[in-house]
Amino acid sequence: MNWEKRSDKVSLNLYIDEFQIDAYDRELYSDAMLFSLSAENEINALGQNNLLKWGFSFANPNFGQHNGPFTTPTIGAYPLFEYTPGMKNLYYFDARLFTDKSYQISLSGYTQKWVEISQLSPDRMNQRIELDQLDVYSDYRLSVGVNYKLQQLPLKLGIVAWAGSEEEHSSGFRTSIQYDSKRLITP
C-alpha cells in the first residue's frame, strides 16, 4: 500500500511466504512473514527543502528460507533485509540537509537484529522451538557527511564519517569525488 500527499510518501508492505492455519501447526511452526513501513518527507528548514527518509521492518527469521520457485527474499534484485533469512527487525533513518546550492549535510543511521538461521538444517528452520534457541545478534551504525559542489567545475567533493558496532569496522571515514556529467564547465 502506498500513500502520497504533496512531498510526503508512505509505503506499507506485508510479505507472506508461509502462514500456519491449523492450531497444531501454529504451535510448532513459525509463520514466514515480513512487514515493512518506509516514509519519505520533505521538510522546509533553513529556507531549503530538506529530505528525511525513515522506516522499520519486522520479520520472522525464517522468512525467505526455502528454495522454492516462487519464494525469494528480494524485490527484484534488491534484498528486503541484509540478513534475510535470519532478520528479526530493522530501523533506519537518512536525513539530507541542503544549506545552499553548494553544501549538503547528511545524517543517517540504522539498527538491526538477526539470528544465524543457517546453523539449522533446512527441515528445522521454521520450527518455533529451534528458532527461539538461536542467539540474537544486533548491530548499528551512525554516519554524518558533508558534500560540497564546486561552482566552476562539474564536481562534488564529499566526506562521510561513521561509527558502528560491526566487527570489521567500528569507525572510519570515506572521501569521494563525483563528476556531474549534466553540468558543463563554464569560463
C-alpha positions in Angstrom: 0.0 0.0 0.0 1.4 3.4 -1.0 0.2 6.8 0.1 1.4 10.1 -1.2 0.4 13.6 -0.4 2.4 16.6 -1.7 6.0 15.9 -0.7 5.2 13.0 1.8 5.3 9.4 0.8 4.5 6.4 3.0 4.7 2.8 1.9 3.4 -0.3 3.9 4.3 -3.8 2.7 3.3 -7.2 4.0 5.0 -10.2 2.5 3.6 -13.6 3.4 5.8 -16.5 2.5 4.2 -19.1 4.7 1.2 -18.8 7.2 0.2 -21.6 9.6 -3.6 -22.1 9.6 -4.1 -25.2 11.8 -3.9 -24.7 15.6 -1.4 -27.6 16.0 0.9 -26.2 13.2 0.8 -22.7 14.8 2.3 -24.2 18.0 5.1 -26.0 16.2 6.0 -23.8 13.2 6.7 -20.2 12.7 5.0 -18.1 10.1 7.3 -16.7 7.4 6.2 -13.1 7.1 7.8 -9.7 6.7 6.2 -6.3 7.5 7.9 -3.0 6.5 7.0 0.7 6.7 9.0 3.3 4.9 8.5 7.0 4.6 9.9 10.0 2.8 9.2 13.5 3.9 10.3 16.8 2.5 10.9 19.3 5.3 11.4 23.0 4.9 14.2 24.2 7.2 16.8 27.0 6.8 14.9 28.2 3.8 15.6 25.0 1.9 13.6 21.8 1.1 15.3 19.0 3.0 14.8 15.3 2.8 14.1 12.8 5.6 13.8 9.0 4.8 13.0 6.6 7.6 11.4 3.3 8.2 11.3 -0.1 10.0 10.8 -3.7 9.2 9.9 -6.8 11.3 10.1 -10.4 10.1 10.0 -13.9 11.2 13.7 -15.1 11.0 12.7 -17.9 8.6 11.2 -15.5 6.0 12.5 -16.5 2.6 14.4 -19.5 3.8 13.0 -22.2 1.4 14.3 -22.5 -2.1 11.0 -22.9 -4.0 10.4 -21.4 -7.4 8.0 -18.8 -6.1 9.8 -17.6 -2.9 12.7 -15.2 -2.7 13.8 -12.7 0.0 14.2 -10.0 -2.7 12.1 -7.4 -4.5 13.5 -7.6 -8.0 17.3 -7.5 -7.4 17.1 -5.7 -4.0 17.3 -7.6 -0.8 14.5 -6.9 1.7 17.0 -7.4 4.5 20.7 -7.6 4.6 20.5 -10.9 6.6 17.4 -12.5 5.1 16.7 -15.2 6.1 17.5 -14.6 9.7 16.5 -11.0 10.2 14.2 -10.1 13.0 14.0 -6.3 12.8 15.5 -3.2 11.2 15.1 0.5 12.0 16.7 3.3 9.9 16.7 7.0 9.0 18.5 9.2 6.5 18.3 13.0 6.7 19.7 15.3 4.0 20.1 19.0 4.8 20.7 21.3 1.9 22.2 24.5 3.4 22.6 26.3 0.0 23.4 25.4 -3.6 27.0 24.4 -2.6 26.7 22.3 0.6 24.7 19.2 1.6 24.9 17.7 5.1 23.7 14.2 5.8 23.0 12.2 8.9 21.9 8.6 8.8 21.8 5.5 11.0 20.3 2.1 11.5 20.0 -0.7 14.0 19.1 -4.3 13.2 18.7 -7.7 14.9 19.1 -11.1 13.4 19.8 -14.8 14.1 22.2 -17.1 12.3 19.4 -19.3 10.9 22.0 -21.1 8.6 23.1 -23.0 11.8 19.8 -25.0 11.4 19.2 -27.7 8.8 16.6 -26.7 6.2 14.0 -29.0 7.7 14.3 -27.3 11.1 14.4 -23.6 10.0 10.7 -22.9 10.6 10.3 -24.8 13.9 9.5 -22.3 16.7 11.5 -24.2 19.4 14.6 -24.2 17.2 14.3 -20.5 16.2 13.8 -19.5 19.9 17.0 -21.2 20.9 19.2 -19.2 18.4 21.3 -16.4 19.8 20.1 -12.9 18.7 22.8 -10.6 17.3 22.5 -6.8 16.7 24.5 -4.0 15.1 24.1 -0.3 14.5 25.7 2.5 12.5 25.6 6.2 12.7 27.1 8.4 10.0 27.5 12.1 9.2 28.7 13.5 5.9 29.2 16.8 4.0 29.2 17.3 0.2 30.5 20.4 -1.5 29.6 21.2 -5.1 32.3 23.2 -6.8 30.9 26.3 -8.5 33.1 26.4 -11.6 33.6 22.6 -12.2 31.1 19.8 -12.6 32.4 18.1 -9.4 31.2 17.4 -5.9 33.6 16.7 -3.0 32.4 14.7 -0.1 33.5 13.2 3.2 31.5 10.8 5.4 32.4 9.6 8.9 30.7 6.7 10.7 30.8 4.7 13.9 29.1 1.4 14.4 29.2 -2.0 16.1 30.2 -4.1 13.1 33.0 -6.5 13.9 35.2 -5.4 10.9 34.7 -1.7 11.0 33.9 0.1 14.3 34.5 3.6 12.9 36.0 5.2 9.8 35.6 7.8 7.1 35.4 7.9 3.3 36.1 10.7 0.9 34.5 10.9 -2.6 34.7 12.9 -5.8 31.6 12.8 -8.0 31.5 14.0 -11.6 28.3 15.7 -12.7 28.0 14.9 -16.5 24.9 17.1 -16.9 26.7 20.2 -15.8 29.0 22.0 -18.4 32.2 23.7 -17.4 31.7 27.5 -17.6 34.5 30.0 -18.0 
